[in-house]
Amino acid sequence: MVRITLAVLSAFALTAMAITPNNAGAKSVGAGNGEQFITGGCVNNADCSSACCADASGVGVCSAEAAQFQNGKNGCGFVDPNAAATIAAAKAQVEKQGF
C-alpha cells in the first residue's frame, strides 16, 4: 500500500515539475533577437537573452545556464524541430492576448 502511494506521489511530483513556457513572452518566440526572458518560449538559443534555449520535454524554454538541467529540462542548445508550428502558435497567443 505504501509503495503504491509513493509511486503515485512520485508521478504527481514529476508532472508538477514539468516546465512550460510563460505565454507572456509569446511575441519573442522565433524572433532570434535575444530579447526573450527566462521562462519564455524559444525555438533556439538566439531567442533568449540568456543565450540558452533549454529542452523541456520537446519544448524550448529560455533558461539561465545555471538552471538548464533543473525542473526536468535537458540543457541549453535546444533547436525546435517544429519551429514553424511553434512560432505560429506563439503568434496566435499574441493575438489572443492583445500584446
N, CA, C and O of each residue as an XYZ file, in Angstrom:
396
protein
N       0.824     -1.186      0.000
C       0.000      0.000      0.000
C       0.872      1.255      0.000
O       0.605      2.204     -0.738
N       1.902      1.254      0.822
C       2.794      2.405      0.894
C       3.527      2.587     -0.422
O       3.704      3.719     -0.870
N       3.955      1.512     -1.050
C       4.669      1.605     -2.316
C       3.792      2.220     -3.401
O       4.262      3.031     -4.199
N       2.543      1.840     -3.429
C       1.624      2.405     -4.416
C       1.465      3.899     -4.169
O       1.497      4.691     -5.111
N       1.299      4.282     -2.930
C       1.158      5.688     -2.588
C       2.395      6.474     -2.997
O       2.277      7.564     -3.556
N       3.569      5.940     -2.728
C       4.804      6.616     -3.104
C       4.933      6.721     -4.622
O       5.394      7.743     -5.132
N       4.537      5.694     -5.339
C       4.609      5.729     -6.796
C       3.673      6.797     -7.352
O       4.043      7.531     -8.267
N       2.472      6.885     -6.807
C       1.511      7.892     -7.255
C       2.015      9.294     -6.934
O       1.927     10.195     -7.768
N       2.544      9.477     -5.724
C       3.076     10.784     -5.344
C       4.274     11.165     -6.198
O       4.420     12.331     -6.563
N       5.129     10.214     -6.522
C       6.289     10.493     -7.371
C       5.849     10.912     -8.764
O       6.397     11.859     -9.327
N       4.868     10.220     -9.326
C       4.364     10.574    -10.650
C       3.746     11.970    -10.639
O       3.937     12.746    -11.575
N       3.008     12.285     -9.580
C       2.413     13.608     -9.456
C       3.490     14.679     -9.355
O       3.384     15.734     -9.981
N       4.523     14.408     -8.571
C       5.613     15.378     -8.400
C       6.321     15.627     -9.717
O       6.651     16.774    -10.019
N       6.565     14.607    -10.503
C       7.221     14.783    -11.797
C       6.349     15.593    -12.748
O       6.850     16.429    -13.498
N       5.043     15.342    -12.715
C       4.126     16.109    -13.551
C       4.104     17.565    -13.120
O       4.103     18.463    -13.962
N       4.086     17.805    -11.828
C       4.059     19.172    -11.311
C       5.350     19.910    -11.629
O       5.345     21.133    -11.767
N       6.451     19.185    -11.746
C       7.736     19.807    -12.016
C       7.937     20.113    -13.498
O       8.817     20.897    -13.853
N       7.134     19.506    -14.360
C       7.291     19.765    -15.789
C       7.141     21.257    -16.046
O       6.242     21.905    -15.510
N       8.008     21.777    -16.852
C       8.026     23.217    -17.080
C       7.408     23.530    -18.441
O       7.618     22.806    -19.414
N       6.658     24.596    -18.491
C       6.096     25.070    -19.748
C       6.457     26.541    -19.901
O       6.606     27.253    -18.909
N       6.597     26.995    -21.138
C       6.961     28.401    -21.354
C       5.899     29.363    -20.848
O       4.707     29.058    -20.868
N       6.339     30.513    -20.400
C       5.457     31.580    -19.963
C       4.858     32.250    -21.202
O       5.599     32.790    -22.024
N       3.534     32.224    -21.348
C       2.873     32.785    -22.532
C       3.035     34.292    -22.677
O       2.818     34.829    -23.763
N       3.411     34.981    -21.613
C       3.579     36.430    -21.705
C       4.698     36.803    -22.668
O       4.742     37.931    -23.159
N       5.594     35.877    -22.941
C       6.696     36.146    -23.856
C       6.457     35.659    -25.269
O       7.407     35.536    -26.042
N       5.216     35.378    -25.627
C       4.913     34.798    -26.937
C       5.430     35.646    -28.100
O       5.815     35.102    -29.135
N       5.443     36.959    -27.943
C       5.876     37.822    -29.050
C       7.351     37.644    -29.381
O       7.770     38.010    -30.479
N       8.148     37.102    -28.479
C       9.574     36.934    -28.716
C       9.962     35.548    -29.211
O      11.132     35.302    -29.506
N       8.993     34.638    -29.304
C       9.282     33.286    -29.775
C       9.618     33.331    -31.270
O       8.818     33.790    -32.085
N      10.794     32.857    -31.605
C      11.219     32.801    -33.004
C      11.770     34.092    -33.557
O      12.128     34.143    -34.734
N      11.854     35.142    -32.752
C      12.358     36.426    -33.242
C      13.864     36.390    -33.480
O      14.370     37.098    -34.351
N      14.578     35.581    -32.722
C      16.011     35.441    -32.906
C      16.827     36.671    -32.548
O      17.969     36.811    -32.985
N      16.244     37.568    -31.751
C      16.922     38.822    -31.415
C      17.445     38.867    -29.977
O      17.870     39.922    -29.508
N      17.417     37.736    -29.280
C      17.958     37.674    -27.918
C      17.194     38.478    -26.891
O      17.767     38.885    -25.880
N      15.911     38.718    -27.124
C      15.128     39.527    -26.191
C      14.195     38.720    -25.291
O      13.549     39.289    -24.411
N      14.113     37.410    -25.495
C      13.199     36.607    -24.687
C      13.737     36.456    -23.263
O      14.926     36.210    -23.061
N      12.842     36.605    -22.277
C      13.211     36.492    -20.869
C      13.254     35.027    -20.441
O      12.712     34.149    -21.111
N      13.913     34.789    -19.308
C      13.970     33.443    -18.744
C      12.551     33.008    -18.403
O      11.782     33.780    -17.830
N      12.212     31.801    -18.744
C      10.918     31.108    -18.651
C      10.045     31.351    -19.866
O       8.985     30.736    -19.984
N      10.456     32.231    -20.778
C       9.704     32.440    -22.018
C      10.022     31.345    -23.018
O      11.051     30.678    -22.908
N       9.152     31.158    -23.984
C       9.355     30.143    -25.009
C      10.446     30.530    -25.990
O      10.773     31.707    -26.143
N      11.010     29.519    -26.656
C      12.064     29.763    -27.642
C      12.099     28.621    -28.647
O      11.634     27.515    -28.372
N      12.661     28.911    -29.816
C      12.877     27.852    -30.795
C      14.364     27.520    -30.930
O      14.723     26.487    -31.495
N      15.226     28.396    -30.411
C      16.665     28.130    -30.350
C      17.324     29.174    -29.445
O      16.662     30.093    -28.963
N      18.618     29.025    -29.221
C      19.344     29.914    -28.306
C      19.255     31.384    -28.694
O      19.300     32.247    -27.817
N      19.129     31.696    -29.992
C      19.113     33.088    -30.456
C      17.913     33.868    -29.926
O      17.960     35.098    -29.886
N      16.856     33.201    -29.525
C      15.677     33.887    -28.979
C      15.928     34.447    -27.583
O      15.332     35.456    -27.207
N      16.797     33.808    -26.815
C      16.919     34.058    -25.382
C      17.967     35.105    -25.019
O      19.066     35.119    -25.573
N      17.612     35.978    -24.081
C      18.580     36.953    -23.570
C      19.715     36.249    -22.845
O      20.814     36.795    -22.744
N      19.468     35.054    -22.343
C      20.476     34.260    -21.657
C      21.290     33.401    -22.623
O      22.242     32.737    -22.214
N      20.914     33.413    -23.908
C      21.538     32.566    -24.946
C      21.422     31.084    -24.610
O      22.280     30.287    -24.989
N      20.350     30.715    -23.892
C      20.134     29.319    -23.504
C      18.672     28.945    -23.703
O      17.817     29.279    -22.882
N      18.397     28.252    -24.797
C      17.072     27.681    -25.025
C      17.176     26.227    -24.584
O      17.798     25.411    -25.264
N      16.572     25.907    -23.456
C      16.671     24.565    -22.883
C      15.505     23.698    -23.347
O      14.373     24.167    -23.473
N      15.799     22.439    -23.596
C      14.794     21.459    -23.977
C      14.025     21.032    -22.731
O      14.598     20.457    -21.806
N      12.740     21.313    -22.711
C      11.867     20.891    -21.613
C      10.869     19.898    -22.182
O       9.708     20.234    -22.417
N      11.326     18.683    -22.399
C      10.499     17.605    -22.958
C       9.960     17.970    -24.334
O       8.770     17.816    -24.604
N      10.841     18.454    -25.197
C      10.458     18.769    -26.567
C       9.933     20.168    -26.779
O       9.492     20.504    -27.878
N       9.971     20.992    -25.744
C       9.519     22.376    -25.818
C      10.677     23.265    -25.376
O      11.328     22.980    -24.371
N      10.940     24.343    -26.123
C      12.021     25.243    -25.765
C      11.605     26.260    -24.718
O      10.561     26.899    -24.839
N      12.430     26.403    -23.691
C      12.192     27.368    -22.624
C      13.508     28.088    -22.339
O      14.517     27.448    -22.043
N      13.498     29.423    -22.427
C      14.702     30.180    -22.102
C      15.047     29.949    -20.631
O      14.186     29.983    -19.751
N      16.314     29.717    -20.404
C      16.762     29.351    -19.065
C      18.090     30.015    -18.771
O      18.847     30.351    -19.681
N      18.361     30.199    -17.506
C      19.705     30.595    -17.102
C      20.591     29.367    -17.289
O      20.141     28.241    -17.078
N      21.838     29.573    -17.681
C      22.734     28.448    -17.887
C      22.859     27.599    -16.628
O      22.939     26.373    -16.710
N      22.876     28.241    -15.471
C      22.994     27.522    -14.202
C      21.764     26.669    -13.893
O      21.838     25.759    -13.067
N      20.642     26.949    -14.540
C      19.400     26.218    -14.273
C      18.969     25.349    -15.453
O      17.831     24.881    -15.487
N      19.846     25.131    -16.405
C      19.473     24.426    -17.627
C      19.059     22.970    -17.434
O      18.430     22.390    -18.319
N      19.397     22.374    -16.301
C      19.013     20.990    -16.036
C      17.997     20.869    -14.896
O      17.708     19.759    -14.448
N      17.461     21.977    -14.428
C      16.502     21.944    -13.333
C      15.082     21.742    -13.859
O      14.776     22.070    -15.005
N      14.230     21.202    -13.005
C      12.799     21.030    -13.294
C      12.540     20.244    -14.570
O      11.606     20.549    -15.311
N      13.354     19.246    -14.828
C      13.131     18.373    -15.968
C      13.683     18.880    -17.287
O      13.465     18.246    -18.320
N      14.386     19.992    -17.286
C      14.989     20.497    -18.524
C      16.219     19.667    -18.880
O      16.871     19.100    -18.002
N      16.529     19.601    -20.170
C      17.614     18.758    -20.665
C      18.795     19.544    -21.205
O      19.558     19.011    -22.010
N      18.968     20.767    -20.800
C      20.142     21.542    -21.178
C      19.922     22.521    -22.310
O      18.958     22.428    -23.070
N      20.845     23.462    -22.399
C      20.815     24.505    -23.438
C      21.080     23.902    -24.818
O      21.529     22.763    -24.942
N      20.796     24.684    -25.833
C      21.080     24.260    -27.199
C      19.909     23.627    -27.913
O      20.080     23.044    -28.983
N      18.713     23.731    -27.339
C      17.527     23.153    -27.995
C      17.261     23.873    -29.304
O      17.310     25.101    -29.374
N      16.978     23.096    -30.340
C      16.542     23.624    -31.628
C      15.219     22.931    -31.932
O      15.174     21.715    -32.118
N      14.151     23.705    -31.981
C      12.805     23.165    -32.153
C      12.642     22.591    -33.560
O      12.735     23.330    -34.539
N      12.400     21.277    -33.674
C      12.199     20.682    -34.990
C      10.875     21.111    -35.631
O      10.681     20.944    -36.835
N       9.976     21.659    -34.827
C       8.676     22.133    -35.297
C       8.582     23.645    -35.140
O       7.539     24.172    -34.755
N       9.675     24.340    -35.439
C       9.758     25.784    -35.193
C       8.625     26.551    -35.864
O       8.059     27.458    -35.254
N       8.282     26.213    -37.098
C       7.230     26.948    -37.806
C       5.898     26.846    -37.064
O       5.187     27.843    -36.932
N       5.557     25.662    -36.583
C       4.313     25.473    -35.837
C       4.367     26.186    -34.487
O       3.372     26.762    -34.046
N       5.520     26.149    -33.835
C       5.684     26.813    -32.548
C       5.538     28.321    -32.700
O       4.879     28.973    -31.891
N       6.154     28.869    -33.740
C       6.057     30.313    -33.997
C       4.626     30.697    -34.344
O       4.140     31.731    -33.886
N       3.945     29.888    -35.142
C       2.542     30.168    -35.484
C       1.664     30.157    -34.238
O       0.789     31.009    -34.085
N       1.894     29.196    -33.352
C       1.119     29.127    -32.101
C       1.405     30.343    -31.233
O       0.499     30.875    -30.592
N       2.650     30.782    -31.208
C       3.013     31.964    -30.414
C       2.339     33.212    -30.975
O       1.858     34.048    -30.210
N       2.297     33.347    -32.294
C       1.628     34.499    -32.915
C       0.137     34.490    -32.601
O      -0.456     35.543    -32.367
N      -0.466     33.315    -32.594
C      -1.879     33.206    -32.232
C      -2.093     33.617    -30.779
O      -3.091     34.257    -30.446
N      -1.144     33.242    -29.916
C      -1.228     33.627    -28.495
C      -1.131     35.134    -28.352
O      -1.854     35.728    -27.551
N      -0.247     35.761    -29.118
C      -0.107     37.237    -29.068
C      -1.418     37.906    -29.473
O      -1.852     38.863    -28.832
N      -2.051     37.404    -30.535
C      -3.340     37.969    -30.972
C      -4.392     37.807    -29.880
O      -5.171     38.723    -29.619
N      -4.409     36.646    -29.251
C      -5.381     36.383    -28.184
C      -5.158     37.322    -26.996
O      -6.112     37.833    -26.410
N      -3.864     37.548    -26.643
C      -3.534     38.397    -25.509
C      -3.716     39.872    -25.835
O      -4.086     40.664    -24.969
N      -3.455     40.237    -27.081
C      -3.544     41.634    -27.479
C      -2.288     42.441    -27.161
O      -2.319     43.671    -27.179
N      -1.181     41.750    -26.869
C       0.090     42.466    -26.630
C       1.267     41.626    -27.054
O       2.413     42.060    -26.929
